[in-house]
Structures are given as structure tokens and as C-alpha cells.
């Protein structure tokens, strides 16, 4: 894969997902918004597009971090708004993502519900909510939902964090 790889990830609130991936070394840019796949999954769902350098952080590691920083084992009632997914851009990514999910299942006691879908379309969030955590770290939402995910990163994935 080239140094300018990208993958779309959906799972929870895109404010949280954005903050998680903005913290990682090898991630060059995170676009927050709404992603759609194709066919029966063509409705938009909150997600991010992660632009990354695969020489610094491989796709499998991004997926592993993604699975651990959202509720990837629950088919809760908000799954249409917060689809747990990896959206691929090419067939190599599809194979790699499916393999990663199978391998990483061993790290979870419950079944992973995250699916692998083709990327269909992207709509960016409105400007006011982009970079939400970076702009609003003291807001109650950030304290309650984003900071615990960032603490998990520090505890479990510290070698992947930007210095």
C-alpha cells in the first residue's frame, strides 16, 4: 500500500472516532462526516475517513484500535446511525480488513458485529463540529465520552500515539 492510503471507519459518534484517530502516529488527516456504502447499506452513517501512512501504522492496527474504541460487539438500537463498519476503497483493503476482523475476534469474548463494506459516498460534517475534541476539550461530551477513549489509547496503544 502507498503512503497515502485511506480507509473509512464507522462505529460510534464521529466526534469520538475523529479524536481517536487524530491521536495516532502515521495518521495524516481525519475527515469527519457521514459515509454510505452501496445497495442495502447506502444510507449515511456517522464515520471518518482516515488518511494514513501504512509504513508507520498498518491497516490491521487501525482496525484493532477502531474495534477497541467503540462498542464493536453490540447490535444496539442506534446501529443505523452508528454503523460498525470498515469501508474499503479497493479489493486488497477488503481482503485485509476481513482477515483482520477474523484474527482480532480472538481478543473479544463476544462476537464482533463490525462489517466490511465497499465505500460508496462521503458527506463531511458541518464546519462547526469538525475537530470537535480539539476545539472543545472541556465540554461535558468530551469529558464523558471522548476522554475515556483517549485514556484507553494511552493505556493499550501508547506506542501508536503521536509524541
Beta strands, then each sheet from edge to edge (+ up, - down):
strand 1: 5-10
strand 2: 27-36
strand 3: 45-52
strand 4: 85-88
strand 5: 115-118
strand 6: 121-124
sheet 1: 5+ 4+ 1- 3+ 2- 6+
end
